[in-house]
Amino acid sequence: MVTATVREWYDEEGWGVLDSPDTPGGCFGHYSDIQAPGFRTLTAGQRVDLTWEAPGFQQDGYDYRALSIVPRPA
């Protein structure tokens, strides 16, 4: 698990990009990976704890894919 920052998030599409030193170029994240109750969303600049994988293929243009996204308290 690493600390990452949300680069961009698209609520209407349910996905976004997270940046961390371990995921150069960005990590694809889907709302279903967010570990939170209710409507799951993130905002640009928000810090999260990220578990990721490099699946060996690109997920929507990204080499890394989130497995778990845990929002950090503000």
Backbone as XML, in Angstrom:
<?xml version="1.0"?>
<chain id="A" units="angstrom">
  <residue number="1" name="MET">
    <atom name="N" x="0.851" y="-1.176" z="0.000"/>
    <atom name="CA" x="0.000" y="0.000" z="0.000"/>
    <atom name="C" x="0.895" y="1.237" z="0.000"/>
  </residue>
  <residue number="2" name="VAL">
    <atom name="N" x="0.523" y="2.217" z="-0.817"/>
    <atom name="CA" x="1.261" y="3.472" z="-0.907"/>
    <atom name="C" x="0.289" y="4.640" z="-0.751"/>
  </residue>
  <residue number="3" name="THR">
    <atom name="N" x="0.826" y="5.793" z="-0.446"/>
    <atom name="CA" x="0.017" y="7.009" z="-0.421"/>
    <atom name="C" x="0.022" y="7.603" z="-1.819"/>
  </residue>
  <residue number="4" name="ALA">
    <atom name="N" x="-1.147" y="7.949" z="-2.297"/>
    <atom name="CA" x="-1.290" y="8.510" z="-3.635"/>
    <atom name="C" x="-2.147" y="9.768" z="-3.573"/>
  </residue>
  <residue number="5" name="THR">
    <atom name="N" x="-2.099" y="10.532" z="-4.649"/>
    <atom name="CA" x="-2.905" y="11.739" z="-4.792"/>
    <atom name="C" x="-3.786" y="11.588" z="-6.022"/>
  </residue>
  <residue number="6" name="VAL">
    <atom name="N" x="-5.043" y="11.975" z="-5.867"/>
    <atom name="CA" x="-5.976" y="11.909" z="-6.996"/>
    <atom name="C" x="-5.619" y="13.020" z="-7.983"/>
  </residue>
  <residue number="7" name="ARG">
    <atom name="N" x="-5.274" y="12.643" z="-9.203"/>
    <atom name="CA" x="-4.968" y="13.623" z="-10.245"/>
    <atom name="C" x="-6.253" y="14.189" z="-10.831"/>
  </residue>
  <residue number="8" name="GLU">
    <atom name="N" x="-7.172" y="13.290" z="-11.162"/>
    <atom name="CA" x="-8.453" y="13.681" z="-11.745"/>
    <atom name="C" x="-9.473" y="12.584" z="-11.459"/>
  </residue>
  <residue number="9" name="TRP">
    <atom name="N" x="-10.741" y="12.983" z="-11.362"/>
    <atom name="CA" x="-11.804" y="12.022" z="-11.094"/>
    <atom name="C" x="-13.048" y="12.424" z="-11.858"/>
  </residue>
  <residue number="10" name="TYR">
    <atom name="N" x="-13.688" y="11.460" z="-12.519"/>
    <atom name="CA" x="-14.872" y="11.694" z="-13.333"/>
    <atom name="C" x="-16.068" y="10.975" z="-12.696"/>
  </residue>
  <residue number="11" name="ASP">
    <atom name="N" x="-16.843" y="11.701" z="-11.892"/>
    <atom name="CA" x="-17.997" y="11.114" z="-11.206"/>
    <atom name="C" x="-18.971" y="10.457" z="-12.172"/>
  </residue>
  <residue number="12" name="GLU">
    <atom name="N" x="-19.263" y="11.148" z="-13.279"/>
    <atom name="CA" x="-20.268" y="10.642" z="-14.209"/>
    <atom name="C" x="-19.834" y="9.351" z="-14.894"/>
  </residue>
  <residue number="13" name="GLU">
    <atom name="N" x="-18.518" y="9.110" z="-14.956"/>
    <atom name="CA" x="-18.011" y="7.874" z="-15.556"/>
    <atom name="C" x="-17.516" y="6.877" z="-14.519"/>
  </residue>
  <residue number="14" name="GLY">
    <atom name="N" x="-17.315" y="7.352" z="-13.285"/>
    <atom name="CA" x="-16.934" y="6.456" z="-12.193"/>
    <atom name="C" x="-15.481" y="6.015" z="-12.171"/>
  </residue>
  <residue number="15" name="TRP">
    <atom name="N" x="-14.581" y="6.829" z="-12.721"/>
    <atom name="CA" x="-13.171" y="6.457" z="-12.712"/>
    <atom name="C" x="-12.300" y="7.705" z="-12.652"/>
  </residue>
  <residue number="16" name="GLY">
    <atom name="N" x="-11.003" y="7.472" z="-12.393"/>
    <atom name="CA" x="-10.062" y="8.573" z="-12.351"/>
    <atom name="C" x="-8.635" y="8.063" z="-12.358"/>
  </residue>
  <residue number="17" name="VAL">
    <atom name="N" x="-7.711" y="8.994" z="-12.152"/>
    <atom name="CA" x="-6.292" y="8.689" z="-12.196"/>
    <atom name="C" x="-5.657" y="9.104" z="-10.879"/>
  </residue>
  <residue number="18" name="LEU">
    <atom name="N" x="-4.840" y="8.201" z="-10.321"/>
    <atom name="CA" x="-4.145" y="8.459" z="-9.059"/>
    <atom name="C" x="-2.645" y="8.433" z="-9.317"/>
  </residue>
  <residue number="19" name="ASP">
    <atom name="N" x="-1.921" y="9.322" z="-8.645"/>
    <atom name="CA" x="-0.475" y="9.413" z="-8.816"/>
    <atom name="C" x="0.255" y="9.042" z="-7.538"/>
  </residue>
  <residue number="20" name="SER">
    <atom name="N" x="1.311" y="8.252" z="-7.683"/>
    <atom name="CA" x="2.207" y="7.922" z="-6.574"/>
    <atom name="C" x="3.586" y="7.658" z="-7.168"/>
  </residue>
  <residue number="21" name="PRO">
    <atom name="N" x="4.637" y="7.723" z="-6.359"/>
    <atom name="CA" x="5.971" y="7.422" z="-6.866"/>
    <atom name="C" x="6.092" y="5.995" z="-7.417"/>
  </residue>
  <residue number="22" name="ASP">
    <atom name="N" x="5.274" y="5.081" z="-6.916"/>
    <atom name="CA" x="5.329" y="3.683" z="-7.346"/>
    <atom name="C" x="4.562" y="3.403" z="-8.640"/>
  </residue>
  <residue number="23" name="THR">
    <atom name="N" x="3.759" y="4.387" z="-9.100"/>
    <atom name="CA" x="2.945" y="4.183" z="-10.299"/>
    <atom name="C" x="3.198" y="5.310" z="-11.307"/>
  </residue>
  <residue number="24" name="PRO">
    <atom name="N" x="4.405" y="5.375" z="-11.871"/>
    <atom name="CA" x="4.725" y="6.465" z="-12.803"/>
    <atom name="C" x="3.782" y="6.478" z="-14.009"/>
  </residue>
  <residue number="25" name="GLY">
    <atom name="N" x="3.304" y="7.661" z="-14.347"/>
    <atom name="CA" x="2.358" y="7.802" z="-15.452"/>
    <atom name="C" x="0.918" y="7.715" z="-15.007"/>
  </residue>
  <residue number="26" name="GLY">
    <atom name="N" x="0.681" y="7.329" z="-13.760"/>
    <atom name="CA" x="-0.674" y="7.279" z="-13.218"/>
    <atom name="C" x="-1.226" y="5.880" z="-13.074"/>
  </residue>
  <residue number="27" name="CYS">
    <atom name="N" x="-2.206" y="5.772" z="-12.210"/>
    <atom name="CA" x="-2.867" y="4.502" z="-11.907"/>
    <atom name="C" x="-4.366" y="4.679" z="-12.139"/>
  </residue>
  <residue number="28" name="PHE">
    <atom name="N" x="-4.946" y="3.814" z="-12.950"/>
    <atom name="CA" x="-6.383" y="3.833" z="-13.203"/>
    <atom name="C" x="-7.123" y="3.390" z="-11.943"/>
  </residue>
  <residue number="29" name="GLY">
    <atom name="N" x="-8.139" y="4.148" z="-11.551"/>
    <atom name="CA" x="-8.968" y="3.763" z="-10.410"/>
    <atom name="C" x="-10.438" y="3.790" z="-10.773"/>
  </residue>
  <residue number="30" name="HIS">
    <atom name="N" x="-11.181" y="2.830" z="-10.293"/>
    <atom name="CA" x="-12.619" y="2.722" z="-10.556"/>
    <atom name="C" x="-13.362" y="2.932" z="-9.238"/>
  </residue>
  <residue number="31" name="TYR">
    <atom name="N" x="-14.576" y="3.481" z="-9.312"/>
    <atom name="CA" x="-15.317" y="3.750" z="-8.077"/>
    <atom name="C" x="-15.521" y="2.490" z="-7.246"/>
  </residue>
  <residue number="32" name="SER">
    <atom name="N" x="-15.597" y="1.338" z="-7.878"/>
    <atom name="CA" x="-15.811" y="0.091" z="-7.137"/>
    <atom name="C" x="-14.609" y="-0.294" z="-6.281"/>
  </residue>
  <residue number="33" name="ASP">
    <atom name="N" x="-13.450" y="0.326" z="-6.536"/>
    <atom name="CA" x="-12.247" y="0.058" z="-5.739"/>
    <atom name="C" x="-12.165" y="0.925" z="-4.486"/>
  </residue>
  <residue number="34" name="ILE">
    <atom name="N" x="-13.041" y="1.939" z="-4.382"/>
    <atom name="CA" x="-13.016" y="2.851" z="-3.235"/>
    <atom name="C" x="-13.641" y="2.159" z="-2.036"/>
  </residue>
  <residue number="35" name="GLN">
    <atom name="N" x="-12.895" y="2.115" z="-0.940"/>
    <atom name="CA" x="-13.356" y="1.463" z="0.283"/>
    <atom name="C" x="-14.047" y="2.495" z="1.179"/>
  </residue>
  <residue number="36" name="ALA">
    <atom name="N" x="-15.335" y="2.748" z="0.905"/>
    <atom name="CA" x="-16.122" y="3.726" z="1.662"/>
    <atom name="C" x="-17.601" y="3.390" z="1.479"/>
  </residue>
  <residue number="37" name="PRO">
    <atom name="N" x="-18.421" y="3.729" z="2.460"/>
    <atom name="CA" x="-19.856" y="3.471" z="2.340"/>
    <atom name="C" x="-20.543" y="4.535" z="1.481"/>
  </residue>
  <residue number="38" name="GLY">
    <atom name="N" x="-21.716" y="4.206" z="0.978"/>
    <atom name="CA" x="-22.515" y="5.173" z="0.239"/>
    <atom name="C" x="-21.949" y="5.477" z="-1.136"/>
  </residue>
  <residue number="39" name="PHE">
    <atom name="N" x="-22.243" y="6.677" z="-1.615"/>
    <atom name="CA" x="-21.769" y="7.112" z="-2.931"/>
    <atom name="C" x="-20.254" y="7.257" z="-2.883"/>
  </residue>
  <residue number="40" name="ARG">
    <atom name="N" x="-19.564" y="6.506" z="-3.693"/>
    <atom name="CA" x="-18.097" y="6.483" z="-3.665"/>
    <atom name="C" x="-17.533" y="7.391" z="-4.742"/>
  </residue>
  <residue number="41" name="THR">
    <atom name="N" x="-16.838" y="8.429" z="-4.291"/>
    <atom name="CA" x="-16.239" y="9.385" z="-5.205"/>
    <atom name="C" x="-14.959" y="9.938" z="-4.599"/>
  </residue>
  <residue number="42" name="LEU">
    <atom name="N" x="-14.135" y="10.537" z="-5.432"/>
    <atom name="CA" x="-12.901" y="11.180" z="-4.996"/>
    <atom name="C" x="-12.838" y="12.559" z="-5.634"/>
  </residue>
  <residue number="43" name="THR">
    <atom name="N" x="-11.931" y="13.408" z="-5.136"/>
    <atom name="CA" x="-11.754" y="14.733" z="-5.712"/>
    <atom name="C" x="-10.276" y="14.961" z="-6.019"/>
  </residue>
  <residue number="44" name="ALA">
    <atom name="N" x="-10.019" y="15.738" z="-7.037"/>
    <atom name="CA" x="-8.646" y="16.052" z="-7.422"/>
    <atom name="C" x="-7.906" y="16.652" z="-6.228"/>
  </residue>
  <residue number="45" name="GLY">
    <atom name="N" x="-6.694" y="16.176" z="-6.001"/>
    <atom name="CA" x="-5.876" y="16.653" z="-4.893"/>
    <atom name="C" x="-6.033" y="15.861" z="-3.607"/>
  </residue>
  <residue number="46" name="GLN">
    <atom name="N" x="-7.061" y="15.030" z="-3.529"/>
    <atom name="CA" x="-7.312" y="14.223" z="-2.325"/>
    <atom name="C" x="-6.230" y="13.167" z="-2.156"/>
  </residue>
  <residue number="47" name="ARG">
    <atom name="N" x="-5.826" y="12.905" z="-0.931"/>
    <atom name="CA" x="-4.830" y="11.870" z="-0.618"/>
    <atom name="C" x="-5.564" y="10.578" z="-0.266"/>
  </residue>
  <residue number="48" name="VAL">
    <atom name="N" x="-5.022" y="9.465" z="-0.740"/>
    <atom name="CA" x="-5.612" y="8.154" z="-0.513"/>
    <atom name="C" x="-4.509" y="7.135" z="-0.244"/>
  </residue>
  <residue number="49" name="ASP">
    <atom name="N" x="-4.874" y="6.029" z="0.383"/>
    <atom name="CA" x="-3.991" y="4.875" z="0.489"/>
    <atom name="C" x="-4.371" y="3.961" z="-0.664"/>
  </residue>
  <residue number="50" name="LEU">
    <atom name="N" x="-3.373" y="3.543" z="-1.426"/>
    <atom name="CA" x="-3.614" y="2.833" z="-2.673"/>
    <atom name="C" x="-2.897" y="1.489" z="-2.687"/>
  </residue>
  <residue number="51" name="THR">
    <atom name="N" x="-3.637" y="0.454" z="-3.037"/>
    <atom name="CA" x="-3.065" y="-0.843" z="-3.360"/>
    <atom name="C" x="-3.296" y="-1.022" z="-4.850"/>
  </residue>
  <residue number="52" name="TRP">
    <atom name="N" x="-2.253" y="-1.391" z="-5.593"/>
    <atom name="CA" x="-2.324" y="-1.427" z="-7.038"/>
    <atom name="C" x="-1.665" y="-2.681" z="-7.607"/>
  </residue>
  <residue number="53" name="GLU">
    <atom name="N" x="-1.869" y="-2.876" z="-8.901"/>
    <atom name="CA" x="-1.204" y="-3.959" z="-9.608"/>
    <atom name="C" x="-0.782" y="-3.458" z="-10.986"/>
  </residue>
  <residue number="54" name="ALA">
    <atom name="N" x="0.190" y="-4.120" z="-11.553"/>
    <atom name="CA" x="0.613" y="-3.885" z="-12.936"/>
    <atom name="C" x="0.181" y="-5.128" z="-13.708"/>
  </residue>
  <residue number="55" name="PRO">
    <atom name="N" x="-1.004" y="-5.099" z="-14.318"/>
    <atom name="CA" x="-1.564" y="-6.323" z="-14.895"/>
    <atom name="C" x="-0.877" y="-6.838" z="-16.155"/>
  </residue>
  <residue number="56" name="GLY">
    <atom name="N" x="0.067" y="-6.080" z="-16.714"/>
    <atom name="CA" x="0.735" y="-6.539" z="-17.926"/>
    <atom name="C" x="0.059" y="-6.072" z="-19.203"/>
  </residue>
  <residue number="57" name="PHE">
    <atom name="N" x="-0.987" y="-5.293" z="-19.065"/>
    <atom name="CA" x="-1.653" y="-4.662" z="-20.199"/>
    <atom name="C" x="-2.148" y="-3.303" z="-19.715"/>
  </residue>
  <residue number="58" name="GLN">
    <atom name="N" x="-2.475" y="-2.432" z="-20.639"/>
    <atom name="CA" x="-2.922" y="-1.108" z="-20.238"/>
    <atom name="C" x="-4.415" y="-1.101" z="-19.956"/>
  </residue>
  <residue number="59" name="GLN">
    <atom name="N" x="-4.762" y="-0.479" z="-18.838"/>
    <atom name="CA" x="-6.167" y="-0.272" z="-18.460"/>
    <atom name="C" x="-6.504" y="1.161" z="-18.843"/>
  </residue>
  <residue number="60" name="ASP">
    <atom name="N" x="-7.257" y="1.347" z="-19.908"/>
    <atom name="CA" x="-7.622" y="2.676" z="-20.397"/>
    <atom name="C" x="-6.414" y="3.590" z="-20.554"/>
  </residue>
  <residue number="61" name="GLY">
    <atom name="N" x="-5.292" y="3.032" z="-21.004"/>
    <atom name="CA" x="-4.101" y="3.809" z="-21.283"/>
    <atom name="C" x="-3.113" y="3.905" z="-20.133"/>
  </residue>
  <residue number="62" name="TYR">
    <atom name="N" x="-3.377" y="3.222" z="-19.025"/>
    <atom name="CA" x="-2.501" y="3.275" z="-17.844"/>
    <atom name="C" x="-1.900" y="1.900" z="-17.563"/>
  </residue>
  <residue number="63" name="ASP">
    <atom name="N" x="-0.633" y="1.883" z="-17.195"/>
    <atom name="CA" x="0.069" y="0.626" z="-16.920"/>
    <atom name="C" x="-0.287" y="0.029" z="-15.565"/>
  </residue>
  <residue number="64" name="TYR">
    <atom name="N" x="-0.911" y="0.839" z="-14.696"/>
    <atom name="CA" x="-1.235" y="0.392" z="-13.333"/>
    <atom name="C" x="-2.737" y="0.495" z="-13.109"/>
  </residue>
  <residue number="65" name="ARG">
    <atom name="N" x="-3.249" y="-0.415" z="-12.267"/>
    <atom name="CA" x="-4.678" y="-0.469" z="-11.965"/>
    <atom name="C" x="-4.855" y="-0.596" z="-10.463"/>
  </residue>
  <residue number="66" name="ALA">
    <atom name="N" x="-5.754" y="0.192" z="-9.899"/>
    <atom name="CA" x="-6.037" y="0.147" z="-8.465"/>
    <atom name="C" x="-6.773" y="-1.136" z="-8.104"/>
  </residue>
  <residue number="67" name="LEU">
    <atom name="N" x="-6.412" y="-1.672" z="-6.952"/>
    <atom name="CA" x="-7.128" y="-2.811" z="-6.371"/>
    <atom name="C" x="-7.954" y="-2.368" z="-5.179"/>
  </residue>
  <residue number="68" name="SER">
    <atom name="N" x="-7.424" y="-1.374" z="-4.448"/>
    <atom name="CA" x="-8.102" y="-0.836" z="-3.266"/>
    <atom name="C" x="-7.696" y="0.624" z="-3.106"/>
  </residue>
  <residue number="69" name="ILE">
    <atom name="N" x="-8.703" y="1.483" z="-2.911"/>
    <atom name="CA" x="-8.476" y="2.910" z="-2.686"/>
    <atom name="C" x="-9.155" y="3.273" z="-1.365"/>
  </residue>
  <residue number="70" name="VAL">
    <atom name="N" x="-8.356" y="3.719" z="-0.391"/>
    <atom name="CA" x="-8.898" y="4.085" z="0.925"/>
    <atom name="C" x="-8.692" y="5.579" z="1.108"/>
  </residue>
  <residue number="71" name="PRO">
    <atom name="N" x="-9.785" y="6.375" z="1.077"/>
    <atom name="CA" x="-9.649" y="7.807" z="1.276"/>
    <atom name="C" x="-9.068" y="8.119" z="2.650"/>
  </residue>
  <residue number="72" name="ARG">
    <atom name="N" x="-8.165" y="9.103" z="2.709"/>
    <atom name="CA" x="-7.576" y="9.543" z="3.976"/>
    <atom name="C" x="-8.422" y="10.689" z="4.517"/>
  </residue>
  <residue number="73" name="PRO">
    <atom name="N" x="-8.515" y="10.786" z="5.840"/>
    <atom name="CA" x="-9.258" y="11.919" z="6.419"/>
    <atom name="C" x="-8.603" y="13.243" z="6.030"/>
  </residue>
  <residue number="74" name="ALA">
    <atom name="N" x="-9.429" y="14.246" z="5.843"/>
    <atom name="CA" x="-8.920" y="15.583" z="5.454"/>
    <atom name="C" x="-8.127" y="16.231" z="6.564"/>
  </residue>
</chain>
